[in-house]
């Protein structure tokens, strides 16, 4: 396998992943167009985003290094204080970089 063919395979995989991502997003919107949005459905949708976030962050908190744990803690504290996600994420990135650099 040479460099020229490796690039085409990577591009094909990226395109397939993009198509699958679009299909799942559009498919979800299509399916939800048939579901009446009641109070319970709104609660379910609101809870799903939090559960996905926890599912992504919990393994990082348990198996991550000290930089990852400090970034998570910093992000949480700044988010609680400032109530804006961008400064909280930026603070977490800075703390992770500082801890990993030291």
Backbone as XML, in Angstrom:
<?xml version="1.0"?>
<chain id="A" units="angstrom">
  <residue number="1" name="UNK">
    <atom name="N" x="0.858" y="-1.170" z="0.000"/>
    <atom name="CA" x="0.000" y="0.000" z="0.000"/>
    <atom name="C" x="0.905" y="1.235" z="0.000"/>
  </residue>
  <residue number="2" name="UNK">
    <atom name="N" x="0.694" y="2.079" z="-0.963"/>
    <atom name="CA" x="1.508" y="3.290" z="-1.011"/>
    <atom name="C" x="0.717" y="4.495" z="-0.521"/>
  </residue>
  <residue number="3" name="UNK">
    <atom name="N" x="1.366" y="5.613" z="-0.468"/>
    <atom name="CA" x="0.760" y="6.834" z="0.088"/>
    <atom name="C" x="-0.416" y="7.307" z="-0.749"/>
  </residue>
  <residue number="4" name="UNK">
    <atom name="N" x="-0.343" y="7.153" z="-2.045"/>
    <atom name="CA" x="-1.422" y="7.661" z="-2.897"/>
    <atom name="C" x="-2.731" y="6.908" z="-2.682"/>
  </residue>
  <residue number="5" name="UNK">
    <atom name="N" x="-2.685" y="5.597" z="-2.507"/>
    <atom name="CA" x="-3.926" y="4.842" z="-2.291"/>
    <atom name="C" x="-4.430" y="4.995" z="-0.866"/>
  </residue>
  <residue number="6" name="UNK">
    <atom name="N" x="-3.543" y="5.229" z="0.085"/>
    <atom name="CA" x="-3.974" y="5.411" z="1.470"/>
    <atom name="C" x="-4.831" y="6.661" z="1.609"/>
  </residue>
  <residue number="7" name="UNK">
    <atom name="N" x="-4.519" y="7.708" z="0.868"/>
    <atom name="CA" x="-5.289" y="8.940" z="0.932"/>
    <atom name="C" x="-6.711" y="8.764" z="0.431"/>
  </residue>
  <residue number="8" name="UNK">
    <atom name="N" x="-6.887" y="7.971" z="-0.621"/>
    <atom name="CA" x="-8.229" y="7.751" z="-1.161"/>
    <atom name="C" x="-9.084" y="6.936" z="-0.199"/>
  </residue>
  <residue number="9" name="UNK">
    <atom name="N" x="-8.484" y="5.931" z="0.435"/>
    <atom name="CA" x="-9.234" y="5.129" z="1.403"/>
    <atom name="C" x="-9.701" y="5.961" z="2.576"/>
  </residue>
  <residue number="10" name="UNK">
    <atom name="N" x="-8.844" y="6.826" z="3.054"/>
    <atom name="CA" x="-9.204" y="7.703" z="4.170"/>
    <atom name="C" x="-10.331" y="8.642" z="3.777"/>
  </residue>
  <residue number="11" name="UNK">
    <atom name="N" x="-10.244" y="9.201" z="2.585"/>
    <atom name="CA" x="-11.288" y="10.105" z="2.116"/>
    <atom name="C" x="-12.623" y="9.376" z="1.977"/>
  </residue>
  <residue number="12" name="UNK">
    <atom name="N" x="-12.600" y="8.167" z="1.480"/>
    <atom name="CA" x="-13.840" y="7.389" z="1.337"/>
    <atom name="C" x="-14.450" y="7.109" z="2.708"/>
  </residue>
  <residue number="13" name="UNK">
    <atom name="N" x="-13.627" y="6.741" z="3.674"/>
    <atom name="CA" x="-14.140" y="6.479" z="5.022"/>
    <atom name="C" x="-14.749" y="7.744" z="5.621"/>
  </residue>
  <residue number="14" name="UNK">
    <atom name="N" x="-14.100" y="8.889" z="5.444"/>
    <atom name="CA" x="-14.632" y="10.154" z="5.963"/>
    <atom name="C" x="-15.961" y="10.480" z="5.303"/>
  </residue>
  <residue number="15" name="UNK">
    <atom name="N" x="-16.065" y="10.274" z="4.001"/>
    <atom name="CA" x="-17.328" y="10.537" z="3.296"/>
    <atom name="C" x="-18.436" y="9.609" z="3.778"/>
  </residue>
  <residue number="16" name="UNK">
    <atom name="N" x="-18.115" y="8.341" z="3.982"/>
    <atom name="CA" x="-19.120" y="7.388" z="4.487"/>
    <atom name="C" x="-19.583" y="7.812" z="5.880"/>
  </residue>
  <residue number="17" name="UNK">
    <atom name="N" x="-18.643" y="8.210" z="6.734"/>
    <atom name="CA" x="-19.013" y="8.654" z="8.076"/>
    <atom name="C" x="-19.890" y="9.900" z="8.020"/>
  </residue>
  <residue number="18" name="UNK">
    <atom name="N" x="-19.601" y="10.808" z="7.102"/>
    <atom name="CA" x="-20.419" y="12.014" z="6.957"/>
    <atom name="C" x="-21.833" y="11.659" z="6.524"/>
  </residue>
  <residue number="19" name="UNK">
    <atom name="N" x="-21.954" y="10.736" z="5.582"/>
    <atom name="CA" x="-23.283" y="10.324" z="5.105"/>
    <atom name="C" x="-24.063" y="9.652" z="6.230"/>
  </residue>
  <residue number="20" name="UNK">
    <atom name="N" x="-23.411" y="8.779" z="6.988"/>
    <atom name="CA" x="-24.094" y="8.104" z="8.099"/>
    <atom name="C" x="-24.522" y="9.112" z="9.161"/>
  </residue>
  <residue number="21" name="UNK">
    <atom name="N" x="-23.674" y="10.075" z="9.466"/>
    <atom name="CA" x="-24.023" y="11.106" z="10.443"/>
    <atom name="C" x="-25.230" y="11.917" z="9.978"/>
  </residue>
  <residue number="22" name="UNK">
    <atom name="N" x="-25.212" y="12.344" z="8.725"/>
    <atom name="CA" x="-26.353" y="13.095" z="8.192"/>
    <atom name="C" x="-27.622" y="12.252" z="8.194"/>
  </residue>
  <residue number="23" name="UNK">
    <atom name="N" x="-27.503" y="10.983" z="7.826"/>
    <atom name="CA" x="-28.682" y="10.108" z="7.784"/>
    <atom name="C" x="-29.285" y="9.936" z="9.175"/>
  </residue>
  <residue number="24" name="UNK">
    <atom name="N" x="-28.454" y="9.769" z="10.189"/>
    <atom name="CA" x="-29.007" y="9.602" z="11.534"/>
    <atom name="C" x="-29.629" y="10.898" z="12.048"/>
  </residue>
  <residue number="25" name="UNK">
    <atom name="N" x="-29.003" y="12.024" z="11.755"/>
    <atom name="CA" x="-29.577" y="13.301" z="12.202"/>
    <atom name="C" x="-30.893" y="13.592" z="11.476"/>
  </residue>
  <residue number="26" name="UNK">
    <atom name="N" x="-30.886" y="13.465" z="10.180"/>
    <atom name="CA" x="-32.111" y="13.721" z="9.427"/>
    <atom name="C" x="-33.176" y="12.667" z="9.730"/>
  </residue>
  <residue number="27" name="UNK">
    <atom name="N" x="-32.738" y="11.427" z="9.922"/>
    <atom name="CA" x="-33.689" y="10.371" z="10.270"/>
    <atom name="C" x="-34.357" y="10.638" z="11.601"/>
  </residue>
  <residue number="28" name="UNK">
    <atom name="N" x="-33.592" y="11.134" z="12.563"/>
    <atom name="CA" x="-34.170" y="11.469" z="13.869"/>
    <atom name="C" x="-35.197" y="12.576" z="13.762"/>
  </residue>
  <residue number="29" name="UNK">
    <atom name="N" x="-34.890" y="13.571" z="12.953"/>
    <atom name="CA" x="-35.850" y="14.663" z="12.743"/>
    <atom name="C" x="-37.103" y="14.140" z="12.056"/>
  </residue>
  <residue number="30" name="UNK">
    <atom name="N" x="-36.919" y="13.263" z="11.080"/>
    <atom name="CA" x="-38.064" y="12.690" z="10.362"/>
    <atom name="C" x="-38.941" y="11.871" z="11.299"/>
  </residue>
  <residue number="31" name="UNK">
    <atom name="N" x="-38.334" y="11.020" z="12.120"/>
    <atom name="CA" x="-39.102" y="10.193" z="13.049"/>
    <atom name="C" x="-39.818" y="11.070" z="14.074"/>
  </residue>
  <residue number="32" name="UNK">
    <atom name="N" x="-39.129" y="12.093" z="14.580"/>
    <atom name="CA" x="-39.754" y="12.958" z="15.582"/>
    <atom name="C" x="-40.878" y="13.814" z="15.009"/>
  </residue>
  <residue number="33" name="UNK">
    <atom name="N" x="-40.936" y="13.936" z="13.688"/>
    <atom name="CA" x="-42.050" y="14.688" z="13.099"/>
    <atom name="C" x="-43.379" y="13.958" z="13.281"/>
  </residue>
  <residue number="34" name="UNK">
    <atom name="N" x="-43.314" y="12.653" z="13.591"/>
    <atom name="CA" x="-44.533" y="11.877" z="13.818"/>
    <atom name="C" x="-44.895" y="11.765" z="15.297"/>
  </residue>
  <residue number="35" name="UNK">
    <atom name="N" x="-44.037" y="12.273" z="16.185"/>
    <atom name="CA" x="-44.260" y="12.154" z="17.622"/>
    <atom name="C" x="-44.820" y="13.474" z="18.135"/>
  </residue>
  <residue number="36" name="UNK">
    <atom name="N" x="-45.998" y="13.424" z="18.776"/>
    <atom name="CA" x="-46.517" y="14.662" z="19.365"/>
    <atom name="C" x="-45.636" y="15.071" z="20.555"/>
  </residue>
  <residue number="37" name="UNK">
    <atom name="N" x="-45.263" y="16.345" z="20.593"/>
    <atom name="CA" x="-44.359" y="16.844" z="21.630"/>
    <atom name="C" x="-45.179" y="17.209" z="22.874"/>
  </residue>
  <residue number="38" name="UNK">
    <atom name="N" x="-45.282" y="16.243" z="23.760"/>
    <atom name="CA" x="-45.986" y="16.468" z="25.023"/>
    <atom name="C" x="-44.968" y="16.872" z="26.092"/>
  </residue>
  <residue number="39" name="UNK">
    <atom name="N" x="-45.450" y="17.107" z="27.282"/>
    <atom name="CA" x="-44.566" y="17.490" z="28.382"/>
    <atom name="C" x="-43.586" y="16.364" z="28.700"/>
  </residue>
  <residue number="40" name="UNK">
    <atom name="N" x="-44.053" y="15.116" z="28.668"/>
    <atom name="CA" x="-43.176" y="13.969" z="28.941"/>
    <atom name="C" x="-42.102" y="13.818" z="27.874"/>
  </residue>
  <residue number="41" name="UNK">
    <atom name="N" x="-42.453" y="14.058" z="26.624"/>
    <atom name="CA" x="-41.472" y="13.966" z="25.546"/>
    <atom name="C" x="-40.426" y="15.070" z="25.702"/>
  </residue>
  <residue number="42" name="UNK">
    <atom name="N" x="-40.857" y="16.264" z="26.085"/>
    <atom name="CA" x="-39.908" y="17.351" z="26.329"/>
    <atom name="C" x="-38.952" y="16.991" z="27.464"/>
  </residue>
  <residue number="43" name="UNK">
    <atom name="N" x="-39.454" y="16.392" z="28.536"/>
    <atom name="CA" x="-38.601" y="15.972" z="29.642"/>
    <atom name="C" x="-37.598" y="14.916" z="29.180"/>
  </residue>
  <residue number="44" name="UNK">
    <atom name="N" x="-38.055" y="13.979" z="28.376"/>
    <atom name="CA" x="-37.181" y="12.920" z="27.866"/>
    <atom name="C" x="-36.060" y="13.499" z="27.016"/>
  </residue>
  <residue number="45" name="UNK">
    <atom name="N" x="-36.407" y="14.418" z="26.134"/>
    <atom name="CA" x="-35.396" y="15.035" z="25.265"/>
    <atom name="C" x="-34.390" y="15.826" z="26.097"/>
  </residue>
  <residue number="46" name="UNK">
    <atom name="N" x="-34.877" y="16.546" z="27.095"/>
    <atom name="CA" x="-33.988" y="17.304" z="27.961"/>
    <atom name="C" x="-33.059" y="16.408" z="28.773"/>
  </residue>
  <residue number="47" name="UNK">
    <atom name="N" x="-33.550" y="15.263" z="29.216"/>
    <atom name="CA" x="-32.729" y="14.343" z="30.005"/>
    <atom name="C" x="-31.715" y="13.614" z="29.142"/>
  </residue>
  <residue number="48" name="UNK">
    <atom name="N" x="-32.020" y="13.404" z="27.878"/>
    <atom name="CA" x="-31.098" y="12.682" z="27.002"/>
    <atom name="C" x="-29.785" y="13.422" z="26.825"/>
  </residue>
  <residue number="49" name="UNK">
    <atom name="N" x="-29.833" y="14.730" z="26.662"/>
    <atom name="CA" x="-28.597" y="15.471" z="26.461"/>
    <atom name="C" x="-27.683" y="15.353" z="27.672"/>
  </residue>
  <residue number="50" name="UNK">
    <atom name="N" x="-28.253" y="15.403" z="28.846"/>
    <atom name="CA" x="-27.444" y="15.245" z="30.059"/>
    <atom name="C" x="-26.873" y="13.844" z="30.187"/>
  </residue>
  <residue number="51" name="UNK">
    <atom name="N" x="-27.663" y="12.835" z="29.837"/>
    <atom name="CA" x="-27.173" y="11.461" z="29.961"/>
    <atom name="C" x="-26.075" y="11.168" z="28.946"/>
  </residue>
  <residue number="52" name="UNK">
    <atom name="N" x="-26.161" y="11.742" z="27.754"/>
    <atom name="CA" x="-25.100" y="11.567" z="26.765"/>
    <atom name="C" x="-23.825" y="12.247" z="27.256"/>
  </residue>
  <residue number="53" name="UNK">
    <atom name="N" x="-23.957" y="13.426" z="27.830"/>
    <atom name="CA" x="-22.801" y="14.139" z="28.365"/>
    <atom name="C" x="-22.122" y="13.330" z="29.467"/>
  </residue>
  <residue number="54" name="UNK">
    <atom name="N" x="-22.899" y="12.773" z="30.371"/>
    <atom name="CA" x="-22.344" y="11.957" z="31.454"/>
    <atom name="C" x="-21.686" y="10.703" z="30.890"/>
  </residue>
  <residue number="55" name="UNK">
    <atom name="N" x="-22.306" y="10.090" z="29.886"/>
    <atom name="CA" x="-21.728" y="8.885" z="29.285"/>
    <atom name="C" x="-20.382" y="9.169" z="28.629"/>
  </residue>
  <residue number="56" name="UNK">
    <atom name="N" x="-20.183" y="10.362" z="28.141"/>
    <atom name="CA" x="-18.907" y="10.728" z="27.525"/>
    <atom name="C" x="-17.886" y="11.108" z="28.589"/>
  </residue>
  <residue number="57" name="UNK">
    <atom name="N" x="-18.302" y="11.821" z="29.617"/>
    <atom name="CA" x="-17.362" y="12.353" z="30.603"/>
    <atom name="C" x="-16.996" y="11.386" z="31.723"/>
  </residue>
  <residue number="58" name="UNK">
    <atom name="N" x="-17.886" y="10.474" z="32.088"/>
    <atom name="CA" x="-17.602" y="9.561" z="33.203"/>
    <atom name="C" x="-16.368" y="8.693" z="32.944"/>
  </residue>
  <residue number="59" name="UNK">
    <atom name="N" x="-16.226" y="8.067" z="31.781"/>
    <atom name="CA" x="-14.993" y="7.281" z="31.560"/>
    <atom name="C" x="-13.746" y="8.151" z="31.593"/>
  </residue>
  <residue number="60" name="UNK">
    <atom name="N" x="-13.845" y="9.373" z="31.103"/>
    <atom name="CA" x="-12.698" y="10.280" z="31.131"/>
    <atom name="C" x="-12.322" y="10.614" z="32.569"/>
  </residue>
  <residue number="61" name="UNK">
    <atom name="N" x="-13.310" y="10.817" z="33.418"/>
    <atom name="CA" x="-13.037" y="11.133" z="34.823"/>
    <atom name="C" x="-12.435" y="9.939" z="35.546"/>
  </residue>
  <residue number="62" name="UNK">
    <atom name="N" x="-12.839" y="8.739" z="35.188"/>
    <atom name="CA" x="-12.339" y="7.550" z="35.867"/>
    <atom name="C" x="-10.991" y="7.082" z="35.324"/>
  </residue>
  <residue number="63" name="UNK">
    <atom name="N" x="-10.826" y="7.098" z="34.017"/>
    <atom name="CA" x="-9.619" y="6.535" z="33.410"/>
    <atom name="C" x="-8.644" y="7.592" z="32.909"/>
  </residue>
  <residue number="64" name="UNK">
    <atom name="N" x="-9.017" y="8.852" z="32.971"/>
    <atom name="CA" x="-8.163" y="9.903" z="32.453"/>
    <atom name="C" x="-6.993" y="10.210" z="33.372"/>
  </residue>
  <residue number="65" name="UNK">
    <atom name="N" x="-6.073" y="10.992" z="32.857"/>
    <atom name="CA" x="-4.923" y="11.398" z="33.661"/>
    <atom name="C" x="-5.294" y="12.593" z="34.538"/>
  </residue>
  <residue number="66" name="UNK">
    <atom name="N" x="-4.315" y="13.090" z="35.296"/>
    <atom name="CA" x="-4.579" y="14.217" z="36.195"/>
    <atom name="C" x="-4.984" y="15.473" z="35.429"/>
  </residue>
  <residue number="67" name="UNK">
    <atom name="N" x="-4.445" y="15.671" z="34.245"/>
    <atom name="CA" x="-4.826" y="16.818" z="33.422"/>
    <atom name="C" x="-6.287" y="16.775" z="33.032"/>
  </residue>
  <residue number="68" name="UNK">
    <atom name="N" x="-6.769" y="15.579" z="32.669"/>
    <atom name="CA" x="-8.178" y="15.428" z="32.292"/>
    <atom name="C" x="-9.093" y="15.673" z="33.485"/>
  </residue>
  <residue number="69" name="UNK">
    <atom name="N" x="-8.728" y="15.128" z="34.627"/>
    <atom name="CA" x="-9.560" y="15.324" z="35.818"/>
    <atom name="C" x="-9.591" y="16.785" z="36.253"/>
  </residue>
  <residue number="70" name="UNK">
    <atom name="N" x="-8.443" y="17.425" z="36.206"/>
    <atom name="CA" x="-8.396" y="18.837" z="36.577"/>
    <atom name="C" x="-9.189" y="19.690" z="35.585"/>
  </residue>
  <residue number="71" name="UNK">
    <atom name="N" x="-9.126" y="19.336" z="34.302"/>
    <atom name="CA" x="-9.894" y="20.070" z="33.288"/>
    <atom name="C" x="-11.391" y="19.909" z="33.526"/>
  </residue>
  <residue number="72" name="UNK">
    <atom name="N" x="-11.824" y="18.693" z="33.843"/>
    <atom name="CA" x="-13.247" y="18.473" z="34.120"/>
    <atom name="C" x="-13.701" y="19.271" z="35.339"/>
  </residue>
  <residue number="73" name="UNK">
    <atom name="N" x="-12.903" y="19.230" z="36.403"/>
    <atom name="CA" x="-13.268" y="19.968" z="37.617"/>
    <atom name="C" x="-13.289" y="21.471" z="37.367"/>
  </residue>
  <residue number="74" name="UNK">
    <atom name="N" x="-12.288" y="21.965" z="36.660"/>
    <atom name="CA" x="-12.227" y="23.398" z="36.366"/>
    <atom name="C" x="-13.409" y="23.827" z="35.508"/>
  </residue>
  <residue number="75" name="UNK">
    <atom name="N" x="-13.705" y="23.038" z="34.489"/>
    <atom name="CA" x="-14.838" y="23.357" z="33.617"/>
    <atom name="C" x="-16.139" y="23.406" z="34.416"/>
  </residue>
  <residue number="76" name="UNK">
    <atom name="N" x="-16.332" y="22.433" z="35.303"/>
    <atom name="CA" x="-17.558" y="22.405" z="36.108"/>
    <atom name="C" x="-17.653" y="23.623" z="37.020"/>
  </residue>
  <residue number="77" name="UNK">
    <atom name="N" x="-16.559" y="23.965" z="37.684"/>
    <atom name="CA" x="-16.580" y="25.100" z="38.621"/>
    <atom name="C" x="-16.811" y="26.412" z="37.875"/>
  </residue>
  <residue number="78" name="UNK">
    <atom name="N" x="-16.094" y="26.613" z="36.781"/>
    <atom name="CA" x="-16.268" y="27.864" z="36.013"/>
    <atom name="C" x="-17.676" y="27.941" z="35.443"/>
  </residue>
  <residue number="79" name="UNK">
    <atom name="N" x="-18.219" y="26.818" z="34.995"/>
    <atom name="CA" x="-19.581" y="26.812" z="34.454"/>
    <atom name="C" x="-20.593" y="27.192" z="35.538"/>
  </residue>
  <residue number="80" name="UNK">
    <atom name="N" x="-20.394" y="26.681" z="36.745"/>
    <atom name="CA" x="-21.309" y="27.032" z="37.840"/>
    <atom name="C" x="-21.193" y="28.501" z="38.223"/>
  </residue>
  <residue number="81" name="UNK">
    <atom name="N" x="-19.983" y="29.053" z="38.150"/>
    <atom name="CA" x="-19.788" y="30.448" z="38.527"/>
    <atom name="C" x="-20.238" y="31.429" z="37.441"/>
  </residue>
  <residue number="82" name="UNK">
    <atom name="N" x="-19.843" y="31.157" z="36.199"/>
    <atom name="CA" x="-20.062" y="32.113" z="35.111"/>
    <atom name="C" x="-21.365" y="31.836" z="34.350"/>
  </residue>
  <residue number="83" name="UNK">
    <atom name="N" x="-21.774" y="30.579" z="34.313"/>
    <atom name="CA" x="-22.993" y="30.137" z="33.608"/>
    <atom name="C" x="-22.900" y="30.320" z="32.086"/>
  </residue>
  <residue number="84" name="UNK">
    <atom name="N" x="-21.679" y="30.270" z="31.563"/>
    <atom name="CA" x="-21.476" y="30.362" z="30.116"/>
    <atom name="C" x="-20.507" y="29.260" z="29.708"/>
  </residue>
  <residue number="85" name="UNK">
    <atom name="N" x="-20.851" y="28.483" z="28.687"/>
    <atom name="CA" x="-20.016" y="27.328" z="28.353"/>
    <atom name="C" x="-18.653" y="27.674" z="27.745"/>
  </residue>
  <residue number="86" name="UNK">
    <atom name="N" x="-18.559" y="28.709" z="26.936"/>
    <atom name="CA" x="-17.293" y="28.994" z="26.260"/>
    <atom name="C" x="-16.161" y="29.331" z="27.233"/>
  </residue>
  <residue number="87" name="UNK">
    <atom name="N" x="-16.363" y="30.233" z="28.203"/>
    <atom name="CA" x="-15.276" y="30.467" z="29.170"/>
    <atom name="C" x="-14.948" y="29.223" z="29.998"/>
  </residue>
  <residue number="88" name="UNK">
    <atom name="N" x="-15.954" y="28.422" z="30.317"/>
    <atom name="CA" x="-15.712" y="27.207" z="31.098"/>
    <atom name="C" x="-14.863" y="26.213" z="30.311"/>
  </residue>
  <residue number="89" name="UNK">
    <atom name="N" x="-15.183" y="26.024" z="29.045"/>
    <atom name="CA" x="-14.403" y="25.110" z="28.203"/>
    <atom name="C" x="-12.986" y="25.637" z="28.032"/>
  </residue>
  <residue number="90" name="UNK">
    <atom name="N" x="-12.857" y="26.938" z="27.799"/>
    <atom name="CA" x="-11.524" y="27.531" z="27.643"/>
    <atom name="C" x="-10.694" y="27.349" z="28.905"/>
  </residue>
  <residue number="91" name="UNK">
    <atom name="N" x="-11.296" y="27.549" z="30.061"/>
    <atom name="CA" x="-10.573" y="27.366" z="31.318"/>
    <atom name="C" x="-10.142" y="25.915" z="31.494"/>
  </residue>
  <residue number="92" name="UNK">
    <atom name="N" x="-11.011" y="24.985" z="31.140"/>
    <atom name="CA" x="-10.656" y="23.568" z="31.228"/>
    <atom name="C" x="-9.498" y="23.208" z="30.315"/>
  </residue>
  <residue number="93" name="UNK">
    <atom name="N" x="-9.498" y="23.739" z="29.104"/>
    <atom name="CA" x="-8.405" y="23.473" z="28.164"/>
    <atom name="C" x="-7.093" y="24.040" z="28.691"/>
  </residue>
  <residue number="94" name="UNK">
    <atom name="N" x="-7.147" y="25.261" z="29.225"/>
    <atom name="CA" x="-5.935" y="25.896" z="29.753"/>
    <atom name="C" x="-5.380" y="25.095" z="30.927"/>
  </residue>
  <residue number="95" name="UNK">
    <atom name="N" x="-6.241" y="24.667" z="31.838"/>
    <atom name="CA" x="-5.795" y="23.908" z="33.000"/>
    <atom name="C" x="-5.196" y="22.562" z="32.568"/>
  </residue>
  <residue number="96" name="UNK">
    <atom name="N" x="-5.837" y="21.882" z="31.620"/>
    <atom name="CA" x="-5.295" y="20.612" z="31.141"/>
    <atom name="C" x="-3.926" y="20.810" z="30.513"/>
  </residue>
  <residue number="97" name="UNK">
    <atom name="N" x="-3.778" y="21.862" z="29.732"/>
    <atom name="CA" x="-2.488" y="22.134" z="29.083"/>
    <atom name="C" x="-1.422" y="22.455" z="30.112"/>
  </residue>
  <residue number="98" name="UNK">
    <atom name="N" x="-1.771" y="23.257" z="31.113"/>
    <atom name="CA" x="-0.791" y="23.615" z="32.145"/>
    <atom name="C" x="-0.344" y="22.397" z="32.953"/>
  </residue>
  <residue number="99" name="UNK">
    <atom name="N" x="-1.293" y="21.575" z="33.349"/>
    <atom name="CA" x="-0.945" y="20.401" z="34.150"/>
    <atom name="C" x="-0.113" y="19.412" z="33.335"/>
  </residue>
  <residue number="100" name="UNK">
    <atom name="N" x="-0.451" y="19.237" z="32.085"/>
    <atom name="CA" x="0.318" y="18.299" z="31.256"/>
    <atom name="C" x="1.684" y="18.860" z="30.902"/>
  </residue>
  <residue number="101" name="UNK">
    <atom name="N" x="1.812" y="20.182" z="30.866"/>
    <atom name="CA" x="3.110" y="20.777" z="30.559"/>
    <atom name="C" x="4.041" y="20.723" z="31.760"/>
  </residue>
  <residue number="102" name="UNK">
    <atom name="N" x="3.482" y="20.708" z="32.958"/>
    <atom name="CA" x="4.314" y="20.688" z="34.172"/>
    <atom name="C" x="4.558" y="19.300" z="34.591"/>
  </residue>
</chain>
